[in-house]
């Protein structure tokens, strides 16, 4: 369990960085060109 405890400690110490990275990843997914290519929204848009 030492590895898991080290991971938990790292996450706690880097909470702000992880939050920013997650937010950036969520934002970037909206910019992907094929995001709606196979959805039903594409033909209607």
Secondary structure, 3 states (H helix, E strand, C coil): CHHHHHHHHHHHHCHHHHHHHHHHHHHHHCCCCCCCCCCHHHHHC
